[in-house]
Amino acid sequence: HPHVGFTGKPNKGKPPHRHNQLGFIGPNLNQAKSDDFTIAFFGGSTGYRGNPNLPIMIEKILKDNNFKNGKVFISNFSVEASNHNQHLHMLTEFVLTNKVDLVIFYGGWNETVCHLYYDPRPGYHFNFFYTHDVPHWKKFLIENSKIFMSLQHKIVNREKFNQNTRTRLSEKWNKDIVENYISTLNKANLVVNILEPNIEKRSNFIAFYQPFDLTRSPEIMPVHAEIKEKSRSLPWLHDINDVLLETENSYFDAIHIQQHARELVAEAISSLIIKSYSKK
């Protein structure tokens, strides 16, 4: 997908991670009924992984709470390692002609901390440098030989990449990371405004700034603090980063969470969805 970057491999995998023909773990939006409150959910690996995964859990909680008479349908567009810039393109490429009542963007890690370890340029997906700047013959060797794969970091040309890494964590880099995060979400909100709803009077947009273990990457704190501050003045951005602070053994690593923690995140998201529509 030239604008999106990448999705999952179409029609592959096993439930609950069986991909549909577009490479997402679905179901497709066109499977929603005419009286369903229809949600399109966009995330990275934290929206993709889990048995059940986060969108499935949210759908069940909303139904159990009789939200919209229990008629809720969620299509999951989460893709491993994807970020909100890619989700914005997914929104226009795969959702624009469908009827959707609510679009959810769930993320924060791939848009901030991920740039410390992979491509440092704000908004670029994590392997953009490798995909677009490494010669094809080197990629052929790396992707078809275990020996060259183990040596990939020594044989790729990192000069252009290294020039960009020098700016990481500078005041300008921090500002650009935050600016890209907020502006991308704002663009998504504008796109959602022109979508055709399924049962509501208009389509709505909600973004969630996800939990992650900040102690693993304390250097991102200036960016993190700025995003939390900006979320207070943006009605469509909800900060749930702190939801697991008092929960033990929440994380497998710095970002991926255990199933009991995923339940708490699903509860927090569902509660905010219900609350936002009760206000309306």
C-alpha positions, 0 to 999 in steps of 0.5 A: 500500500503506497500511502499506508506503508504496510498492512498485514498479509491478506487472508492469512492467519488464524482466529482471532488474528485471521486477516481479511482481504485487506490485511486487517483482522476485521470484520469488514465494515460492510458486515455491519447491520443497518442498525449497528453503532459502527466503530472503526478502531485504529492501533498498532500492535497493542490493538492487534494483539491479545486473545481477545484483543482490545477492540473485541473486549470493548465491543463486548463491554459496550454490549453488556452495558446496553450501549446503543441498545446493545447493537455495537459493531467494531472493525479492527484496522490495527496493524503491528508497528503502525503509527497514526500517520499510517492510520490517517492514510488507512482512514482515507483509503479504506473507510472513507466510502463506508458508514461509520459512527465512531473512529478511534485512534489508540496509540502514543508509543509508536508515535513517540518512543518508537522514534528513539529506536527506529527511524527518528523522523516524526511521523515516519513508520518504524522501518521507513529507512530500511524500506526506502533507503537500503539498496534492493540487493542488500535487502535481498541478501538480508531477507533470504540469508540467516547469515546476512540477516544476523549482520544486517545492522552492519551492512546497511548504509546508515549514514543518512539515518545517522544524520537524523539520529543526531537531532533526537531528544533535542528541543526541536525534535521533541517539539516536532514529535508532539506537533506531528502527533497532535496535527495528525490526530487533528487531521483525522478528526477533520476527515471523520467529520465528512464520513457518513454515519450509520445510525448517528446524526454525524460521525465522531472521532476519539483518540486515546493516549495509551499506557506504557511503562515510562520507566523504560524510556524516561528520556521521552518525558518532555514529549510525554508531559507536553502531550498530557498537557495538550490533551486537557484542552482537546475534547477528542483526545483522552489521556489514559496513560496512567490507567495501569499505574497501580496495577501489578505485572501489567507489562510484558515489555515497555508497551505490550500488556498482560491480558488482565491489564488489557481488561482495565484498558478496555474498561477505561475506553468503553467508559469514556465512550459511554460517557461522551455519548451520554453527554450528547 
